């Protein structure tokens, strides 16, 4: 919606008309320029709700205005009211079929709604109207990739790159080419992304994985070292370097990074601050987790948590903390002990760059009856940990196959590692806390039980 143009001798805010509109009364045509100014000002200030209200007042006087309908659609999209945004964009296009902005925004809203076939059709209309609209070509590529229409996706990304090369588009083209089996072309695309944005972790990760898949570990190690020079605290780079060293046959160097005895600490608490016993705290933590408003089953496409018997909370160290305040104090006590017993070493990448300033994040997982946590790392956590307030008997008793135990060091299946992994398993106990470097892949051994299992994970996240 373009700002209104003021003619000589005209006032932009007729007092009576503006007052009526502000009071919610039906505005007159004279109030429309002022309402347009208000809508623009509210939108610029990040206030979509009053901006949308101003648009509706304009439409009450001048129904069918494509620019106002489209602007109202943008405000609805900002408010998360995507179905309403779609309707408004369609009305705008009906009144002005060549309205490229509304066409693009319609496609984007449909994409956000997960209506991918419809989004692809609308993006295609947008690029037909404006063939040099880079964002539409790029987004069309993403939708086609999600739909599995890989050749078409590659063509869309190539059209976007012909108009304006960006690291994001090169990276996404590489992903498509990889899925098409064109590995050399994919690697070239990842390298072009890095040329446009040197040391970009998102492209480095994909390039390292591409060479890992080809088992070219000398190149993997060189890339990881370059990654760590630019980002010394990169958990992902350290994790991949350790695995590559083991795959390359340098077990001694791999064990230097994956020293599972030195860098993994097990703490069994005998007391809890503000509670009669650790058992009392554990019971309070269980109640707190199970009543937490954020506790929910993760999305089915979550790469780490993938079982419908599993629920996860959001941040547990936000107020009101409840019994988490006591557990936080225990976390900090354990971290202080860890730092005192695992001193800094300039030659070791993990110890040399341990953050001086950091914060804690924590969340809970609740498994009802069964569970399996695939190997993963926490990319934001330099030091990770887990505490157990509730365990099934099969885990407490150390049943067959070490069901439900915590395992460190096992690589994810997607990397297709061939060398014997460097691993360690630890039996969980109620009141037990484990601490380990964030770059250690970790997982839970699968188990089945009729009882619940609750664990509270936490990360030490660098601030500087």
C-alpha positions as CSV (number, residue, x, y, z in Angstrom):
1,X,0.0,0.0,0.0
2,X,1.6,3.2,-1.2
3,X,1.5,6.3,1.1
4,X,-1.2,8.8,0.0
5,X,-0.1,11.8,-2.0
6,X,-1.1,15.2,-0.6
7,X,-2.4,17.8,-3.0
8,X,-1.6,21.4,-2.4
9,X,-4.0,23.0,0.1
10,X,-5.1,19.5,1.4
11,X,-4.7,18.5,5.0
12,X,-3.5,14.9,5.7
13,X,-5.6,14.6,8.9
14,X,-9.1,16.1,8.7
15,X,-9.9,16.5,12.4
16,X,-13.5,15.3,12.5
17,X,-13.0,12.4,10.1
18,X,-9.9,11.2,11.9
19,X,-11.5,11.4,15.3
20,X,-14.5,9.4,14.0
21,X,-12.2,6.7,12.6
22,X,-10.1,6.6,15.8
23,X,-13.3,6.2,17.8
24,X,-14.2,3.1,15.7
25,X,-17.1,4.8,14.0
26,X,-17.6,4.3,10.2
27,X,-15.0,6.6,8.6
28,X,-15.8,8.9,5.7
29,X,-13.8,9.0,2.5
30,X,-12.0,12.0,3.8
31,X,-10.4,9.9,6.6
32,X,-8.8,7.4,4.2
33,X,-5.5,9.3,3.7
34,X,-5.1,9.6,7.4
35,X,-6.0,5.9,7.9
36,X,-3.4,4.9,5.3
37,X,-0.8,6.9,7.2
38,X,-1.8,5.2,10.4
39,X,-1.6,1.7,8.9
40,X,1.9,2.4,7.5
41,X,3.1,3.9,10.8
42,X,1.7,1.0,12.9
43,X,3.3,-1.6,10.5
44,X,6.6,0.2,10.6
45,X,6.5,0.2,14.4
46,X,5.8,-3.6,14.5
47,X,2.2,-3.3,15.5
48,X,0.3,-5.4,12.9
49,X,-3.0,-5.5,14.8
50,X,-3.8,-1.8,14.7
51,X,-2.4,-1.6,11.2
52,X,-4.9,-4.3,10.2
53,X,-7.7,-2.4,11.9
54,X,-6.9,0.7,9.9
55,X,-6.9,-1.3,6.7
56,X,-10.4,-2.7,7.5
57,X,-11.7,0.8,8.1
58,X,-10.4,1.9,4.7
59,X,-12.0,-1.2,3.0
60,X,-15.3,-0.3,4.7
61,X,-15.2,2.9,2.6
62,X,-13.4,1.7,-0.4
63,X,-14.0,-2.0,-0.7
64,X,-11.9,-4.1,-3.1
65,X,-8.8,-1.9,-3.2
66,X,-6.0,-4.3,-4.1
67,X,-3.2,-2.4,-2.4
68,X,-5.1,-2.3,0.9
69,X,-6.2,-5.9,0.7
70,X,-2.6,-7.0,0.1
71,X,-1.4,-4.9,2.9
72,X,-4.0,-6.3,5.2
73,X,-2.9,-9.8,4.1
74,X,0.7,-8.9,5.1
75,X,-0.5,-7.9,8.6
76,X,-2.5,-11.1,9.0
77,X,0.6,-13.1,8.0
78,X,2.6,-11.3,10.6
79,X,0.0,-12.2,13.2
80,X,0.1,-15.8,12.1
81,X,-3.4,-15.7,10.7
82,X,-2.3,-17.4,7.4
83,X,-5.7,-18.6,6.1
84,X,-7.0,-15.1,6.4
85,X,-3.9,-13.7,4.7
86,X,-4.5,-16.2,1.8
87,X,-8.0,-15.0,1.4
88,X,-7.0,-11.3,1.4
89,X,-4.2,-11.9,-1.2
90,X,-6.6,-13.8,-3.5
91,X,-9.0,-10.8,-3.3
92,X,-6.2,-8.4,-4.1
93,X,-5.2,-10.5,-7.1
94,X,-8.8,-10.8,-8.3
95,X,-8.9,-7.0,-8.5
96,X,-5.4,-6.7,-10.0
97,X,-4.3,-9.9,-11.8
98,X,-0.8,-8.6,-12.5
99,X,-0.2,-7.7,-8.8
100,X,3.2,-9.4,-8.3
101,X,3.7,-8.5,-4.7
102,X,0.4,-10.1,-3.7
103,X,1.1,-13.1,-5.9
104,X,4.4,-13.7,-4.2
105,X,3.0,-13.2,-0.7
106,X,0.1,-15.6,-1.5
107,X,2.6,-18.3,-2.5
108,X,4.7,-17.7,0.7
109,X,1.6,-17.9,2.9
110,X,0.6,-21.2,1.3
111,X,4.1,-22.5,1.8
112,X,4.0,-21.6,5.5
113,X,0.7,-23.4,5.7
114,X,2.3,-26.5,4.2
115,X,0.0,-26.4,1.2
116,X,3.0,-27.1,-1.1
117,X,1.4,-28.0,-4.4
118,X,-0.7,-24.8,-4.2
119,X,2.4,-22.8,-3.2
120,X,4.4,-24.2,-6.2
121,X,1.6,-23.1,-8.6
122,X,1.4,-19.6,-7.1
123,X,5.2,-19.1,-7.1
124,X,5.2,-20.2,-10.8
125,X,2.6,-17.5,-11.5
126,X,4.8,-15.0,-9.7
127,X,7.8,-15.7,-11.8
128,X,5.7,-15.7,-15.0
129,X,4.6,-12.2,-14.0
130,X,8.1,-11.1,-13.1
131,X,10.8,-13.4,-14.4
132,X,13.6,-11.5,-12.6
133,X,12.0,-12.0,-9.1
134,X,14.9,-13.9,-7.5
135,X,13.1,-14.7,-4.2
136,X,10.3,-16.4,-6.1
137,X,12.7,-18.6,-8.1
138,X,14.5,-19.5,-4.8
139,X,11.4,-20.3,-2.8
140,X,9.9,-22.2,-5.7
141,X,13.0,-24.3,-5.7
142,X,12.6,-25.0,-2.0
143,X,8.9,-26.0,-2.4
144,X,9.8,-28.3,-5.3
145,X,12.6,-29.9,-3.3
146,X,10.1,-30.6,-0.5
147,X,7.7,-32.2,-3.0
148,X,10.5,-34.4,-4.4
149,X,10.4,-32.7,-7.8
150,X,14.2,-32.5,-7.8
151,X,15.0,-31.7,-11.5
152,X,12.5,-28.8,-11.4
153,X,13.9,-27.6,-8.1
154,X,17.5,-27.6,-9.5
155,X,16.2,-25.5,-12.5
156,X,14.5,-23.0,-10.2
157,X,17.7,-22.6,-8.1
158,X,19.8,-22.2,-11.3
159,X,17.4,-19.5,-12.6
160,X,17.8,-17.7,-9.2
161,X,21.6,-17.9,-9.4
162,X,21.6,-16.6,-12.9
163,X,19.9,-13.5,-11.7
164,X,21.8,-13.1,-8.4
165,X,24.2,-15.6,-6.9
166,X,23.7,-16.0,-3.1
167,X,25.3,-18.5,-0.7
168,X,21.9,-19.7,0.4
169,X,20.8,-20.6,-3.2
170,X,24.2,-22.3,-3.9
171,X,23.8,-24.3,-0.7
172,X,20.3,-25.3,-1.6
173,X,21.2,-26.2,-5.1
174,X,23.9,-28.4,-3.7
175,X,21.4,-30.2,-1.5
176,X,19.2,-31.0,-4.6
177,X,22.2,-32.1,-6.7
178,X,23.3,-34.4,-3.8
179,X,19.9,-36.0,-3.8
180,X,20.0,-36.4,-7.5
181,X,23.3,-38.3,-7.1
182,X,25.4,-35.6,-8.8
183,X,28.0,-35.5,-6.0
184,X,30.7,-33.6,-7.8
185,X,28.3,-30.9,-8.9
186,X,26.9,-30.7,-5.3
187,X,30.4,-30.2,-3.9
188,X,31.1,-27.5,-6.4
189,X,27.9,-25.7,-5.3
190,X,28.9,-26.0,-1.7
191,X,32.3,-24.5,-2.5
192,X,30.7,-21.6,-4.4
193,X,28.5,-20.9,-1.4
194,X,31.7,-20.7,0.8
195,X,33.3,-18.5,-1.8
196,X,30.4,-16.1,-1.4
197,X,30.3,-16.5,2.4
198,X,33.7,-17.8,3.7
199,X,33.6,-20.1,6.7
200,X,29.8,-20.3,6.7
201,X,29.0,-23.3,9.0
202,X,25.8,-24.3,7.1
203,X,27.8,-24.8,3.9
204,X,30.9,-26.2,5.7
205,X,28.8,-28.8,7.4
206,X,27.3,-30.0,4.1
207,X,30.7,-30.0,2.4
208,X,32.3,-32.0,5.2
209,X,29.4,-34.5,5.1
210,X,29.8,-34.8,1.3
211,X,33.5,-35.8,1.6
212,X,32.7,-38.0,4.6
213,X,30.3,-39.9,2.4
214,X,33.1,-40.3,-0.2
215,X,35.5,-41.4,2.6
216,X,38.0,-38.8,1.7
217,X,39.0,-38.2,5.3
218,X,42.2,-36.2,4.6
219,X,39.9,-33.5,3.0
220,X,37.4,-33.9,5.8
221,X,40.1,-33.2,8.4
222,X,41.4,-30.2,6.4
223,X,37.9,-28.7,6.2
224,X,37.3,-29.3,9.9
225,X,40.6,-27.6,10.9
226,X,39.7,-24.6,8.7
227,X,36.2,-24.6,10.3
228,X,37.8,-24.6,13.8
229,X,40.2,-21.8,12.9
230,X,37.3,-19.6,12.0
231,X,35.0,-20.9,14.7
232,X,37.1,-22.4,17.5
233,X,34.1,-23.5,19.6
234,X,32.2,-25.2,16.8
235,X,30.8,-28.3,18.5
236,X,29.9,-29.8,15.1
237,X,33.4,-29.4,13.6
238,X,35.0,-31.1,16.7
239,X,32.4,-33.9,16.5
240,X,33.1,-34.6,12.8
241,X,36.9,-34.3,13.2
242,X,36.9,-36.9,16.0
243,X,35.0,-39.3,13.9
244,X,37.1,-38.6,10.8
245,X,40.3,-39.3,12.7
246,X,38.9,-42.7,13.8
247,X,37.8,-43.5,10.3
248,X,41.2,-42.5,8.9
249,X,42.9,-45.0,11.2
250,X,44.4,-42.4,13.6
251,X,42.8,-44.0,16.7
252,X,45.3,-42.2,19.1
253,X,44.3,-38.8,17.9
254,X,40.7,-39.7,17.9
255,X,40.9,-40.8,21.5
256,X,42.6,-37.5,22.3
257,X,39.4,-35.8,21.3
258,X,37.1,-38.6,22.5
259,X,38.6,-39.2,25.9
260,X,35.5,-40.8,27.4
261,X,37.1,-41.4,30.8
262,X,38.6,-37.9,31.3
263,X,35.9,-35.8,29.8
264,X,32.8,-37.6,31.1
265,X,31.9,-37.1,34.7
266,X,29.3,-38.9,36.8
267,X,27.9,-37.1,39.8
268,X,25.6,-38.8,42.4
269,X,24.0,-36.3,44.6
270,X,23.4,-37.1,48.3
271,X,21.6,-33.8,49.1
272,X,19.5,-31.2,47.4
273,X,19.4,-27.5,48.4
274,X,16.0,-26.6,50.0
275,X,14.8,-30.1,50.1
276,X,14.8,-32.9,52.7
277,X,16.4,-35.3,50.3
278,X,17.3,-35.9,46.7
279,X,14.2,-38.2,46.5
280,X,12.0,-35.3,47.6
281,X,13.5,-33.0,44.9
282,X,13.1,-35.7,42.3
283,X,9.4,-36.1,43.1
284,X,8.9,-32.3,42.9
285,X,10.8,-32.3,39.5
286,X,8.6,-35.0,38.2
287,X,5.4,-33.1,39.1
288,X,6.9,-29.9,37.7
289,X,7.8,-31.5,34.3
290,X,4.5,-33.4,33.9
291,X,2.5,-30.2,34.6
292,X,4.7,-28.0,32.5
293,X,2.7,-26.1,29.9
294,X,5.3,-26.7,27.1
295,X,5.4,-30.5,27.5
296,X,4.4,-31.9,24.1
297,X,5.2,-34.6,21.5
298,X,7.8,-33.3,19.0
299,X,7.0,-32.9,15.3
300,X,7.2,-36.1,13.3
301,X,10.0,-34.7,11.2
302,X,12.3,-34.0,14.1
303,X,15.6,-35.6,13.3
304,X,16.5,-36.6,16.9
305,X,13.3,-37.1,18.8
306,X,11.0,-39.4,16.8
307,X,8.7,-41.5,19.0
308,X,5.1,-40.7,19.8
309,X,5.7,-42.1,23.4
310,X,8.2,-39.2,23.9
311,X,7.3,-35.7,25.1
312,X,9.7,-32.7,25.5
313,X,9.4,-29.5,27.4
314,X,10.5,-26.0,26.4
315,X,13.0,-24.0,28.6
316,X,12.8,-25.1,32.2
317,X,15.1,-22.4,33.7
318,X,12.6,-19.7,32.8
319,X,10.4,-18.4,35.6
320,X,8.6,-19.8,37.5
321,X,11.5,-22.3,38.0
322,X,9.9,-24.1,41.0
323,X,12.1,-27.1,41.9
324,X,14.3,-26.3,38.9
325,X,16.0,-23.6,41.0
326,X,17.4,-26.3,43.3
327,X,18.5,-28.4,40.3
328,X,20.1,-25.3,38.7
329,X,22.2,-24.8,41.8
330,X,23.3,-28.5,41.6
331,X,24.1,-28.1,37.9
332,X,26.3,-25.1,38.7
333,X,28.0,-27.0,41.5
334,X,28.7,-30.0,39.2
335,X,30.1,-27.6,36.4
336,X,32.4,-25.9,38.9
337,X,33.7,-29.3,40.0
338,X,34.1,-30.3,36.3
339,X,36.2,-27.2,35.5
340,X,38.3,-27.7,38.6
341,X,39.2,-31.3,37.6
342,X,39.5,-30.8,33.9
343,X,41.8,-27.8,33.6
344,X,42.4,-25.7,30.5
345,X,45.0,-27.0,28.0
346,X,46.1,-24.7,25.1
347,X,46.8,-27.6,22.8
348,X,43.4,-29.2,23.2
349,X,40.6,-27.7,21.1
350,X,37.9,-28.3,23.7
351,X,39.9,-27.1,26.7
352,X,41.7,-24.2,25.0
353,X,38.4,-22.4,24.1
354,X,36.2,-23.1,27.1
355,X,34.0,-20.0,27.5
356,X,34.7,-17.6,30.3
357,X,31.1,-16.4,30.2
358,X,28.1,-18.7,29.7
359,X,24.5,-19.4,30.5
360,X,22.5,-22.6,31.1
361,X,19.5,-23.9,29.2
362,X,17.5,-26.9,30.3
363,X,14.6,-29.0,29.1
364,X,13.0,-32.3,30.0
365,X,12.1,-35.5,28.1
366,X,9.3,-37.8,29.2
367,X,9.2,-41.3,27.8
368,X,6.0,-43.4,28.4
369,X,6.7,-47.1,28.1
370,X,9.5,-47.1,25.5
371,X,12.1,-44.9,23.9
372,X,15.1,-44.5,21.7
373,X,17.3,-41.4,21.3
374,X,19.5,-41.5,18.2
375,X,23.1,-40.3,18.3
376,X,23.3,-36.5,18.1
377,X,25.1,-33.5,19.5
378,X,23.7,-30.2,20.8
379,X,25.1,-27.6,18.5
380,X,24.6,-24.7,20.9
381,X,26.0,-26.5,24.0
382,X,29.7,-26.4,24.7
383,X,29.3,-28.7,27.7
384,X,26.2,-30.9,28.0
385,X,24.6,-32.7,30.9
386,X,21.6,-34.8,31.9
387,X,20.0,-35.5,35.3
388,X,17.6,-38.3,36.1
389,X,14.6,-37.8,38.5
390,X,12.6,-40.8,37.4
391,X,13.6,-44.1,35.8
392,X,11.8,-47.4,35.0
393,X,12.9,-50.5,37.0
394,X,14.4,-52.1,33.9
395,X,16.9,-49.2,33.8
396,X,17.5,-49.0,37.5
397,X,18.1,-52.8,37.7
398,X,20.5,-52.8,34.7
399,X,18.5,-55.2,32.6
400,X,19.6,-57.2,29.6
401,X,21.3,-55.3,26.8
402,X,21.8,-52.3,29.1
403,X,18.4,-51.1,28.1
404,X,17.8,-47.4,28.7
405,X,21.5,-46.7,29.4
406,X,23.2,-43.5,28.3
407,X,25.8,-44.1,25.5
408,X,28.5,-41.7,24.3
409,X,30.6,-41.8,21.2
410,X,28.5,-43.8,18.8
411,X,28.3,-42.0,15.4
412,X,25.0,-41.5,13.6
413,X,24.1,-44.1,11.0
414,X,23.9,-41.5,8.3
415,X,27.7,-41.1,8.3
416,X,28.1,-44.8,7.6
417,X,31.3,-45.1,9.7
418,X,33.2,-48.3,9.2
419,X,35.8,-48.2,12.0
420,X,35.0,-49.6,15.5
421,X,33.5,-46.7,17.4
422,X,35.0,-45.3,20.6
423,X,32.1,-45.6,23.0
424,X,31.1,-45.7,26.7
425,X,27.9,-46.6,28.4
426,X,26.7,-45.2,31.7
427,X,23.9,-46.6,33.7
428,X,21.4,-43.9,34.8
429,X,20.3,-43.7,38.4
430,X,17.7,-41.4,40.0
431,X,19.7,-38.5,41.4
432,X,22.6,-39.0,39.0
433,X,24.0,-36.3,36.8
434,X,26.3,-36.8,33.8
435,X,28.5,-34.1,32.2
436,X,30.2,-34.4,28.9
437,X,31.6,-32.2,26.1
438,X,28.9,-31.0,23.7
439,X,30.7,-32.4,20.7
440,X,30.4,-36.0,22.0
441,X,27.7,-37.8,20.1
442,X,25.3,-39.4,22.6
443,X,22.2,-41.6,22.5
444,X,20.0,-43.7,24.7
445,X,20.0,-47.5,24.3
446,X,16.4,-48.5,23.3
447,X,14.2,-49.9,26.1
448,X,10.6,-51.1,26.7
449,X,8.8,-50.8,30.0
450,X,5.4,-50.1,31.4
451,X,6.8,-47.2,33.5
452,X,7.7,-43.6,32.8
453,X,11.2,-42.3,32.3
454,X,12.0,-38.6,32.8
455,X,15.4,-37.0,32.2
456,X,16.4,-33.3,32.4
457,X,19.0,-32.3,29.8
458,X,21.0,-29.1,30.0
459,X,23.6,-27.2,28.0
460,X,26.3,-24.7,29.0
461,X,25.9,-22.1,26.2
462,X,28.8,-19.7,25.5
463,X,28.0,-16.0,25.8
464,X,31.4,-14.8,24.6
